[in-house]
Every structure is written in structure tokens, then in C-alpha cells.
Amino acid sequence: MEKDHSAVTYRNVKPGEFITFGTYPQSADGQELAIQWRVLHHSGNELFVLSEYILDCKRYHGKSADMGWRESTERTWRDCDLREWLNDEFYNTAFSGAEKQFIKTAHCTDNGEGCPDTEDKVFLLSVAELENLSEVHGKDVRRAVGTDFAKTKKPDGCSLYVYDKSNKDNYILKDGEEAGCSWWWLRTQGNKPSRAYFVGTGCSIRSYGNNSISGYGVRPAIKINLS
């Protein structure tokens, strides 16, 4: 989609198909390319889409390059650094002013115990959303690889973990070659206030990701207004 293009282009796309919308660094040297989104739901006047690739690597909470994975703090989705980053730096980097006009504010529930609902332009999937979407699209919707940019080590110390072991369930066929999957955050608070859910081995949904872990990726989700 061109920067000044109208979102009506997408009126006829179906769930499971792909669109491009916005741009983000994707090569190892930071070249900006069109973001590919998987259409999760089409309500008639709105598209619910998820980035097909892991676009970046961030902690759920924490910005220090010296931060260890054990140094997690109690933090809800509403107050975490990742939510702030998605709705500020990522939002402003990825989308032009014209594109922002089509991005709806989503009402996000299922954020975890003690976390109120939030209103977000860009968000992560919740556990309930991913479970429901898996019933529609199959568990393959959970399997993802990162861009070359996502895999580069960042100034905050984050570096995307890439699976390189023998279990074939943790690979994707990309451009005719096997590519190791990476794990990615969900927004729902985990089994402790200092943890968050994430997608792990074999497309599993795990509840024990210390929110300071520096090796998990980010698959942003947005809702696009078609009316």
C-alpha cells in the first residue's frame, strides 16, 4: 500500500490472506520495507491484522542493556514499556499520517489479573484472542520467524532467540529453506505479576516469560478502518 493510498483497497480481502500496510526496518542494515500483515478477521468495515513476521525484539518491560532476565518487575500490560513503545516509537515509525487515519483505537481486554482494559492503536494479541484465532486459522498462525532486523542485537541488549535444534515443529519453510522460529510476546500477564505470556516451542502458549527477557520478539497487531 502506498503512503497516500486509501484503505478501501482491502475491502475484498479474506481472512488468511495478506496485505501490506506501513513500513519498518527489516534488513540487517535497517532498510525500511513494506510490512506484511496476515488478515485475522474481516468484519465488513474493519480488518483485524497481525504482522506476519516478528518485526523487532524487545523486553516486555525494561530498557537497560545491562538488565538480566531475572531482573523482572511486577508490571501490567497497561504500564509496561512494550505497550508504550508500540503506541509511540513503532506507531510513528511504521505509519504515515495518511495511514494513521485508518488505524482504529482497539479496546483491549484479557490483559491479565489486576490489569484494566486498555485503548491501543497498536497492541499484542492476548491469550484468549490467540486461542480463538487458532481455532479459525490453525495453530500455524502461532509459528513465526523474525526479520533480519529483528535478529540484530539492539542498543538495549535485546537479541531475538532463533530456534536451531532438531524439532521440526519449530521451523518454517521460507523461500524454500527451513528457518528457525522465534518466540514472541502476548500482552496477557503471566502466572506471576512479573511474567507475561508468550508463544514458545511447538506453537505452545506459555505463561512464565519473565518480563525482562531480552530474546523474545514482537508481532504487532492493528485494526484498520475500511468505512
N, C-alpha and C positions, 0 to 999 in steps of 0.2 A: 504494500500500500504506500503510495506517495504521501509526502508530508501534508499536502493540501487536498488529499482525496477524501471523498465522502464515504462514511461507513455503510451507506446503502449498498455498496459493492457486495456486502456479505449477507444480504437478505436471504439468499438461496443456499447458503452452506448448511451442511448437515452435521449432526454430532459425529465425532470421529474423524472429520475432515480437518484440514489445516489451513490457517490463514497467516499472512504476515502483517504486522502492525507494530510501528515503532522500530527503533534501532538501539543496539547496545554493543559494546566491545565484545568480540567473540574469538578473535585470533590471539595467539600468544603475544603479539606486539600491540594489541589493543585496537585493532581495526574494527570500526563500527559496521555491523551488518544488520539486515532486517531480522527482527525477532520472529521466530516461527511459533505459533500458538496452536494447540490442539483444542478443537471445539468440544466442550463437555456437554453443553446444553444450549438449545435454541428455543427461546420461549415465544418467538414471533416478533417481539420488538427488542429483544436483548440477547446477546451472546455471552455465555459464561465460558471463559477460555483459560487454559493453563499453558505456561511455557513448556514446549516440548523438550527443551534441553535445560539442564542446570546451568544457569547464566552466571552465577557467581558463588563464591564461598564466603560465608560469614558465620560468626558465632550467633547464637540466639540472643545472647547478652554478653557484652564485654568488648572493649575496643583496644586493649593494651596488647602490644606484640609480645610482652613478657608473661601474659596470662596463661596459666596451666589449666588442663582440663578438669582438675579437681577444684579449681577456684570458682566454682559456680555459686551464684547467689540466688536467693528467692526472688522470683520475678514473674509477673504475669505477662501474657501477650500484650495487654494494653500498655504496659510500661517498659517493654523490652527494647533494646537497641535495634533489633532487626526490624521491628514494625516501624520505628522511626526512620530507619534507613530506606525501607521500601517506599514509604509515603513522602519522602523528601528527596534524597540523592538519586535513588533509582528512578523515581517518577519523573524528576526533572531532567535526568539524563536520557531516558528512553523515549520520551514523548514530546512532540512539538506542541505548541499552543493549540494548533488546529486539532491535533489528535486528542489532547486532553478534554476537549469539548464533548467527545464521545464516550469518555470513561465515566461510568456511573459510580456513585458512592455506594459501596456494598455494606449491608448490615450483617456483621459477623457474630455468630453465636457459637456455642460449643468451644469456647476458648479455655475451658478448664475450671476446676473448682476455685471459687473465690475471685474469678476474673469476670468483670461485667462484659456485656456485649460492646462491640466497637463499631465505628463507622470508618471504613477504609477505602481509599481509591485503589490501592494495591495491597494484596494480602497473601497469606499462605493458606493452603487447604487445611481444614480441620479433620480430625479423625472420622467424624460422622460423615462429612462430605466425601472423603476418600472411600470409605466403605460403601456408601451408596453408589458412587460413581463406578466403583469396581464391579458392582453387580450389573451395571449397564454396559460398560466398556471392556470388562475383563480385567484381570489383575495386571496385564501388561501395561496398563496406564500408570502403574506404580514404578515401572522399571525405567531408569533414566541414566543418561551419560552426560557428562559436563562438556562445555565448550573448552577449547584450548585456553581461553582467557580465564575461565573458572578454575582451571588446574594450576595456573601460575601462582607462585607464592606472593601474598599481598603484604603491604607495609604493616598491617595489623597482625601479621603472623599466621593468617589463615591460609591453608593449602588443601585443596579438595582431595579427599581419600578416593583412590581408584582401585577397584577390586582387581586382583591379579592372581587369584588362586584357581583351584581346579573345578569348582562347582559351576556347571554351565548355566544354571538358573540365574547367575549373577553377571551374565553377559548379554549384550545386544549386538545384532548384526547391523553394522553401519557401513555403508559404501562397500559391501561385500566382505568386510572383515569383522572379526569379533572385537568388540570394545567392552572393556570392563565397566560395570555400573558404579555409580557412587550413591551415597546415602544423602537424603535431603530432608529438611525440617518440615514438620507440620506446626500449626500455630497452637494446638491444644497443649496445655500444661501437662507434664508427665506425672509419674507416680509419686513424685515429691515436688514441693514448690520450687526447687532448684533445678528441675528437669523439664524437658519438653519431649513430646512425641516426635518420631522421625520414621522414615521408610528405610528399612535395612535389608539384610540378606534375604534372598529369595522372595522379594516383594512383600516382606513382612512389615507390619506396623508395630513399632517398638515404643515403650513408654519411658525408657530410662536414660535418655540422652542428656547428660549434664549440659546445662545451657551455655557453658564456657568452652565446649568442644570446638576446635578450630578446623575440623576436617569435613564438616557436613555442608551440603550445598543448598542453593536457593532456587526454587521453581516458582516464580511469581504467578499469581492469578489475578485476573481483572474481569470486569463486566462491561461490555460495550453496548451502548445505546444505539439501536437501529431506527428508532422512530424520529 
